[in-house]
Amino acid sequence: FLIKQSSMAGEDEFSKRDAMGLDKSPQHKTEAECRAFYMKMIGTLAFVVAPVLAFIVYFALRFVPGQAEKIDAKFAFIAQHDLGWVFASAVLVLLTRAYLTINSNGARAAARLDRPDQHIYKIMSPERPFADAPYVLMATTGAAGRFNRAQRGAYNFDEAAPTFIVNLLLVACVFGPLAGVLGVLQMYGRTKFANDYKEDQSTRGTGFMLAMIAEQLTAGLVTLCTLKAFIPALP
């Protein structure tokens, strides 16, 4: 603990900031460039990677004794009772959330705001010295920085939780125990993400990736269920 506190005390949270407190790196992308990057990345995840992984898992499950019959019976029930619209509605919410992520991340690039900050606050006064005061941003070092990053890890989960819970429940209705596996993977990934984020922003990637595998695969399975509901001829 003393070593960690000493290390924190030596951190310089201003070395990468300009006079207003924003990231002064000269390599920032424009908003259009950043939107294009996230559009490609999130679009590939939503329309290619997640559905492909979902179909692979679906076909693998069919080789588990007794699962093929159960899954087919559930898809027949969904089609018979016109429940495909439930799954389709969940997909629409997912796509909406995906676009909003693209929109906000694009604007972040032009604002030169680094994470974990989510907003830029300004003292709204035309009078000096307040008119030229730096922006108000999160502390990033010491105990305050650890708290801010830990809090951001919690809220990052909160942002993803509503859609994930809905998708997980829909997946559980069709694929049973698989939902439990995805829930455990997401729980581990989100916990690791939050713990690593608290220690150092740059180390949060592994936990985030594990959580994304669970969340995107769950979303892909909901997309698969939607397709199966409206196109029964799909294998």
C-alpha contacts under 8 A as a table, 3 or more apart, distances in Angstrom:
res1	aa1	res2	aa2	distance
1	F	4	K	5.09
1	F	5	Q	6.15
2	L	5	Q	5.07
2	L	6	S	6.07
3	I	6	S	5.10
3	I	7	S	6.16
4	K	7	S	5.05
4	K	8	M	6.20
5	Q	8	M	5.04
5	Q	9	A	6.21
5	Q	142	G	7.11
6	S	9	A	5.10
6	S	10	G	6.67
7	S	10	G	5.36
7	S	11	E	6.86
8	M	11	E	5.31
8	M	141	T	6.24
8	M	142	G	5.05
9	A	141	T	7.70
9	A	142	G	6.36
11	E	141	T	6.45
11	E	142	G	7.97
12	D	15	S	5.88
12	D	141	T	7.67
13	E	16	K	7.17
13	E	17	R	7.71
13	E	139	A	7.97
13	E	140	T	6.38
13	E	141	T	6.41
14	F	17	R	5.11
14	F	18	D	7.71
14	F	21	G	7.41
16	K	23	D	5.87
16	K	24	K	5.91
16	K	25	S	7.00
17	R	20	M	7.49
17	R	21	G	5.04
17	R	22	L	5.06
17	R	23	D	4.66
17	R	24	K	5.15
18	D	21	G	5.24
18	D	22	L	5.51
18	D	23	D	6.33
18	D	24	K	5.22
19	A	22	L	7.52
19	A	134	P	6.57
20	M	133	A	7.30
20	M	134	P	4.13
20	M	135	Y	5.59
21	G	134	P	6.08
21	G	135	Y	6.14
21	G	136	V	7.84
21	G	137	L	7.38
22	L	111	A	7.99
22	L	112	R	5.82
22	L	113	L	5.85
22	L	114	D	7.56
23	D	112	R	5.35
23	D	113	L	6.23
23	D	114	D	6.55
24	K	112	R	7.61
25	S	28	H	6.60
28	H	109	A	6.53
28	H	110	A	7.55
28	H	112	R	7.20
29	K	32	A	7.97
29	K	33	E	5.80
29	K	34	C	5.99
29	K	109	A	6.10
29	K	110	A	7.19
30	T	33	E	5.15
30	T	34	C	6.17
30	T	106	G	7.86
30	T	109	A	6.27
30	T	110	A	5.61
31	E	34	C	5.13
31	E	35	R	6.01
31	E	106	G	4.73
31	E	107	A	5.54
31	E	108	R	7.57
31	E	109	A	5.69
31	E	110	A	5.27
32	A	35	R	5.12
32	A	36	A	6.14
32	A	106	G	6.78
33	E	36	A	5.14
33	E	37	F	6.23
33	E	106	G	7.70
34	C	37	F	5.01
34	C	38	Y	6.26
34	C	105	N	7.11
34	C	106	G	4.85
34	C	109	A	6.54
35	R	38	Y	5.26
35	R	39	M	5.85
35	R	102	I	5.82
35	R	103	N	6.68
35	R	105	N	7.04
35	R	106	G	4.54
36	A	39	M	4.99
36	A	40	K	6.14
37	F	40	K	5.34
37	F	41	M	6.20
38	Y	41	M	4.93
38	Y	42	I	5.71
38	Y	43	G	7.80
38	Y	102	I	5.55
38	Y	105	N	7.63
38	Y	106	G	7.71
39	M	42	I	5.47
39	M	43	G	5.53
39	M	99	Y	7.96
39	M	102	I	6.19
40	K	43	G	5.16
40	K	44	T	5.93
41	M	44	T	5.30
41	M	45	L	6.34
42	I	45	L	4.99
42	I	46	A	6.03
42	I	98	A	6.93
42	I	102	I	7.87
43	G	46	A	5.16
43	G	47	F	5.82
43	G	48	V	7.68
44	T	47	F	5.47
44	T	48	V	5.16
44	T	49	V	6.21
45	L	48	V	5.71
45	L	49	V	4.77
45	L	50	A	5.62
45	L	216	Q	7.38
46	A	49	V	6.58
46	A	50	A	5.66
46	A	51	P	7.23
46	A	95	L	8.00
46	A	216	Q	7.44
46	A	219	A	7.94
46	A	220	G	7.30
47	F	50	A	6.70
47	F	51	P	6.41
48	V	51	P	5.72
48	V	52	V	6.00
49	V	52	V	5.29
49	V	53	L	6.09
50	A	53	L	5.24
50	A	54	A	6.05
50	A	216	Q	5.54
50	A	217	L	5.32
50	A	219	A	6.89
50	A	220	G	4.44
50	A	221	L	7.78
51	P	54	A	4.90
51	P	55	F	6.19
51	P	217	L	7.57
51	P	220	G	4.44
51	P	221	L	6.83
51	P	223	T	6.70
51	P	224	L	6.52
52	V	55	F	5.25
52	V	56	I	6.29
52	V	220	G	7.66
53	L	56	I	5.08
53	L	57	V	6.21
53	L	217	L	6.50
53	L	220	G	7.18
54	A	57	V	5.17
54	A	58	Y	5.99
54	A	217	L	5.93
54	A	218	T	7.75
54	A	220	G	5.20
54	A	221	L	4.98
54	A	224	L	6.77
55	F	58	Y	4.83
55	F	59	F	6.07
55	F	221	L	7.56
55	F	224	L	7.01
56	I	59	F	5.33
56	I	60	A	6.13
57	V	60	A	4.99
57	V	61	L	6.10
58	Y	61	L	5.19
58	Y	62	R	6.53
59	F	62	R	5.18
59	F	63	F	7.10
60	A	63	F	5.56
60	A	64	V	7.29
61	L	64	V	5.28
61	L	67	Q	6.46
61	L	68	A	7.13
62	R	65	P	7.57
62	R	67	Q	5.66
62	R	68	A	4.44
63	F	67	Q	7.37
63	F	68	A	7.10
64	V	67	Q	5.58
64	V	68	A	7.33
65	P	68	A	7.40
66	G	69	E	5.88
66	G	70	K	6.68
67	Q	70	K	5.16
67	Q	71	I	6.04
68	A	71	I	5.24
68	A	72	D	6.07
69	E	72	D	5.20
69	E	73	A	6.13
70	K	73	A	5.17
70	K	74	K	6.31
71	I	74	K	5.14
71	I	75	F	6.27
71	I	174	V	6.21
71	I	175	F	6.71
72	D	75	F	5.14
72	D	76	A	6.15
73	A	76	A	5.07
73	A	77	F	6.24
74	K	77	F	4.97
74	K	78	I	6.19
74	K	174	V	6.07
75	F	78	I	4.99
75	F	79	A	6.20
75	F	174	V	7.53
75	F	225	C	7.74
75	F	228	K	7.17
75	F	229	A	6.68
76	A	79	A	5.16
76	A	80	Q	5.98
77	F	80	Q	5.06
77	F	81	H	6.13
78	I	81	H	5.46
78	I	82	D	5.95
78	I	83	L	4.85
78	I	84	G	6.19
78	I	229	A	6.44
79	A	82	D	5.13
79	A	83	L	6.33
79	A	84	G	6.61
79	A	229	A	5.37
79	A	230	F	7.46
79	A	232	P	7.91
80	Q	83	L	7.81
82	D	85	W	6.85
82	D	229	A	7.97
83	L	86	V	5.48
83	L	87	F	7.25
83	L	229	A	7.56
84	G	87	F	5.35
84	G	88	A	6.15
84	G	225	C	7.48
84	G	226	T	5.55
84	G	229	A	4.96
84	G	230	F	6.58
85	W	88	A	4.78
85	W	89	S	5.90
85	W	226	T	7.58
86	V	89	S	5.27
86	V	90	A	6.53
87	F	90	A	5.16
87	F	91	V	6.40
87	F	170	L	7.37
87	F	222	V	6.10
87	F	223	T	7.25
87	F	225	C	6.75
87	F	226	T	5.33
88	A	91	V	5.06
88	A	92	L	6.35
88	A	223	T	7.44
88	A	226	T	5.54
89	S	92	L	5.11
89	S	93	V	6.44
90	A	93	V	5.16
90	A	94	L	6.31
90	A	163	T	7.77
90	A	166	V	7.50
90	A	167	N	7.07
90	A	222	V	7.65
91	V	94	L	4.97
91	V	95	L	6.25
91	V	219	A	7.55
91	V	222	V	7.05
91	V	223	T	6.38
92	L	95	L	5.13
92	L	96	T	6.18
93	V	96	T	5.06
93	V	97	R	6.22
93	V	163	T	7.59
94	L	97	R	5.17
94	L	98	A	6.14
94	L	163	T	6.89
94	L	219	A	7.73
95	L	98	A	4.92
95	L	99	Y	6.25
96	T	99	Y	5.24
96	T	100	L	6.35
97	R	100	L	5.11
97	R	101	T	6.27
98	A	101	T	5.17
98	A	102	I	6.42
99	Y	102	I	5.03
99	Y	103	N	6.12
100	L	103	N	4.94
100	L	104	S	6.14
101	T	104	S	5.34
101	T	105	N	6.00
102	I	105	N	5.32
102	I	106	G	6.03
103	N	106	G	5.33
103	N	107	A	6.48
104	S	107	A	5.18
104	S	108	R	6.18
105	N	108	R	4.96
105	N	109	A	6.66
106	G	109	A	5.58
106	G	110	A	7.23
107	A	110	A	5.53
107	A	111	A	6.41
108	R	111	A	5.08
108	R	112	R	6.20
108	R	113	L	5.82
108	R	114	D	7.88
109	A	112	R	5.23
109	A	113	L	6.88
113	L	117	D	6.86
113	L	118	Q	7.92
113	L	120	I	7.78
114	D	117	D	6.19
115	R	118	Q	6.95
116	P	138	M	7.62
116	P	148	N	7.47
116	P	149	R	6.27
116	P	152	R	6.37
116	P	201	Q	7.90
117	D	120	I	7.61
117	D	137	L	6.66
117	D	138	M	6.03
119	H	137	L	7.62
120	I	135	Y	6.48
120	I	136	V	6.48
120	I	137	L	6.30
121	Y	135	Y	5.63
121	Y	136	V	4.96
121	Y	137	L	6.77
122	K	133	A	7.94
122	K	134	P	7.59
122	K	135	Y	5.12
122	K	136	V	6.14
123	I	130	F	6.36
123	I	131	A	7.21
123	I	133	A	7.30
123	I	135	Y	7.53
124	M	130	F	7.77
124	M	131	A	7.34
125	S	128	R	7.92
125	S	130	F	5.99
125	S	131	A	5.58
126	P	130	F	7.12
126	P	131	A	5.08
127	E	130	F	5.84
127	E	131	A	5.46
128	R	131	A	5.07
128	R	132	D	6.58
129	P	132	D	5.77
129	P	133	A	6.32
130	F	133	A	4.94
138	M	145	G	7.50
138	M	148	N	7.03
139	A	144	A	6.04
139	A	145	G	5.13
139	A	148	N	7.23
140	T	144	A	6.87
140	T	145	G	3.85
140	T	146	R	7.17
140	T	148	N	7.23
140	T	149	R	7.77
141	T	144	A	6.39
141	T	145	G	4.31
141	T	146	R	6.89
142	G	145	G	5.30
142	G	146	R	6.40
143	A	146	R	5.08
143	A	147	F	6.16
144	A	147	F	5.12
144	A	148	N	6.17
145	G	148	N	5.06
145	G	149	R	6.17
145	G	198	K	7.99
146	R	149	R	5.26
146	R	150	A	6.04
146	R	198	K	5.01
146	R	199	E	6.46
147	F	150	A	5.04
147	F	151	Q	5.99
147	F	198	K	6.95
148	N	151	Q	5.07
148	N	152	R	6.08
148	N	198	K	7.76
149	R	152	R	4.93
149	R	153	G	6.15
149	R	194	A	7.91
149	R	197	Y	5.88
149	R	198	K	4.83
149	R	199	E	7.97
149	R	201	Q	7.36
150	A	153	G	5.06
150	A	154	A	6.44
150	A	194	A	5.98
150	A	195	N	7.07
150	A	197	Y	6.50
150	A	198	K	4.60
151	Q	154	A	5.11
151	Q	155	Y	6.29
152	R	155	Y	5.06
152	R	156	N	5.92
152	R	194	A	7.99
153	G	156	N	5.13
153	G	157	F	6.52
153	G	193	F	6.91
153	G	194	A	4.51
153	G	195	N	7.93
153	G	197	Y	6.55
153	G	198	K	7.55
154	A	157	F	5.28
154	A	158	D	6.41
154	A	194	A	6.66
155	Y	158	D	4.71
155	Y	159	E	6.15
156	N	159	E	5.22
156	N	160	A	6.65
157	F	160	A	5.28
157	F	161	A	5.83
157	F	190	R	6.85
158	D	161	A	5.08
158	D	162	P	7.37
159	E	162	P	7.14
160	A	163	T	6.10
160	A	164	F	6.19
161	A	164	F	5.04
161	A	165	I	5.86
162	P	165	I	5.33
162	P	166	V	6.37
163	T	166	V	5.24
163	T	167	N	6.09
164	F	167	N	5.09
164	F	168	L	5.86
164	F	215	E	6.22
164	F	218	T	7.50
164	F	219	A	7.73
165	I	168	L	5.03
165	I	169	L	6.17
166	V	169	L	5.30
166	V	170	L	6.36
167	N	170	L	5.10
167	N	171	V	6.09
167	N	218	T	6.22
167	N	219	A	6.24
167	N	222	V	6.43
168	L	171	V	5.02
168	L	172	A	6.04
168	L	179	A	5.96
168	L	182	L	7.91
168	L	183	G	7.51
168	L	218	T	6.28
169	L	172	A	4.99
169	L	173	C	6.35
169	L	179	A	7.56
170	L	173	C	5.20
170	L	174	V	6.86
170	L	222	V	6.93
171	V	174	V	5.40
171	V	175	F	5.67
171	V	176	G	7.18
171	V	178	L	7.84
171	V	179	A	6.03
171	V	218	T	6.85
171	V	221	L	6.62
171	V	222	V	6.39
172	A	175	F	5.24
172	A	176	G	4.47
172	A	177	P	6.86
172	A	178	L	7.00
172	A	179	A	4.99
172	A	180	G	7.83
173	C	176	G	6.03
175	F	178	L	5.76
175	F	179	A	6.85
176	G	179	A	6.04
176	G	180	G	7.75
177	P	180	G	5.24
177	P	181	V	6.78
178	L	181	V	5.15
178	L	182	L	6.37
179	A	182	L	5.10
179	A	183	G	6.04
179	A	218	T	7.98
180	G	183	G	4.96
180	G	184	V	6.23
181	V	184	V	5.26
181	V	185	L	6.25
182	L	185	L	5.09
182	L	186	Q	6.09
182	L	214	A	5.25
182	L	215	E	7.74
182	L	218	T	7.24
183	G	186	Q	5.17
183	G	187	M	6.07
183	G	214	A	7.29
184	V	187	M	5.00
184	V	188	Y	6.18
185	L	188	Y	5.24
185	L	189	G	6.07
185	L	210	L	6.88
185	L	211	A	6.67
185	L	214	A	6.01
186	Q	189	G	5.03
186	Q	190	R	5.93
186	Q	210	L	6.78
186	Q	211	A	4.51
186	Q	212	M	7.60
186	Q	213	I	7.88
186	Q	214	A	5.30
186	Q	215	E	6.88
187	M	190	R	5.32
187	M	191	T	6.04
187	M	211	A	7.36
188	Y	191	T	5.18
188	Y	192	K	6.07
188	Y	207	G	7.58
188	Y	210	L	7.76
188	Y	211	A	7.47
189	G	192	K	5.22
189	G	193	F	5.96
189	G	206	T	7.72
189	G	207	G	4.35
189	G	208	F	6.05
189	G	209	M	7.26
189	G	210	L	4.77
189	G	211	A	4.38
190	R	193	F	4.92
190	R	194	A	6.13
190	R	207	G	6.04
190	R	208	F	6.51
190	R	210	L	7.80
190	R	211	A	5.65
191	T	194	A	5.25
191	T	195	N	6.21
191	T	207	G	7.32
192	K	195	N	5.16
192	K	196	D	5.93
192	K	204	R	7.71
192	K	206	T	7.83
192	K	207	G	4.86
192	K	208	F	7.87
193	F	196	D	5.31
193	F	197	Y	5.86
193	F	204	R	5.06
193	F	205	G	7.08
193	F	206	T	7.04
193	F	207	G	4.07
193	F	208	F	5.36
194	A	197	Y	5.07
194	A	198	K	6.17
194	A	204	R	7.35
194	A	207	G	7.83
195	N	198	K	5.28
195	N	199	E	6.64
196	D	199	E	5.21
196	D	200	D	6.14
196	D	201	Q	7.27
196	D	203	T	5.75
196	D	204	R	5.08
196	D	207	G	7.70
197	Y	200	D	5.20
197	Y	201	Q	4.76
197	Y	202	S	7.39
197	Y	203	T	6.42
197	Y	204	R	4.88
198	K	201	Q	6.97
199	E	203	T	7.88
200	D	203	T	5.65
200	D	204	R	7.27
201	Q	204	R	5.88
202	S	205	G	7.21
203	T	206	T	7.28
204	R	207	G	5.93
204	R	208	F	6.32
205	G	208	F	5.10
205	G	209	M	6.04
206	T	209	M	5.15
206	T	210	L	6.38
207	G	210	L	5.22
207	G	211	A	6.25
208	F	211	A	5.13
208	F	212	M	6.06
209	M	212	M	4.97
209	M	213	I	6.23
210	L	213	I	5.17
210	L	214	A	6.59
211	A	214	A	5.26
211	A	215	E	6.13
212	M	215	E	4.94
212	M	216	Q	5.59
212	M	217	L	7.99
213	I	216	Q	5.36
213	I	217	L	5.83
214	A	217	L	5.33
214	A	218	T	6.09
215	E	218	T	5.13
215	E	219	A	6.18
216	Q	219	A	4.91
216	Q	220	G	6.00
217	L	220	G	4.87
217	L	221	L	6.17
218	T	221	L	5.15
218	T	222	V	6.43
219	A	222	V	5.14
219	A	223	T	6.33
220	G	223	T	4.98
220	G	224	L	6.13
221	L	224	L	4.85
221	L	225	C	6.16
222	V	225	C	5.04
222	V	226	T	6.24
223	T	226	T	5.01
223	T	227	L	6.29
224	L	227	L	5.15
224	L	228	K	6.13
225	C	228	K	5.04
225	C	229	A	6.02
226	T	229	A	5.14
226	T	230	F	6.46
227	L	230	F	5.39
227	L	231	I	5.63
227	L	232	P	7.89
227	L	234	L	7.85
228	K	231	I	5.08
228	K	232	P	5.23
228	K	233	A	7.66
228	K	234	L	6.17
229	A	232	P	6.00
231	I	234	L	5.91
232	P	235	P	7.93
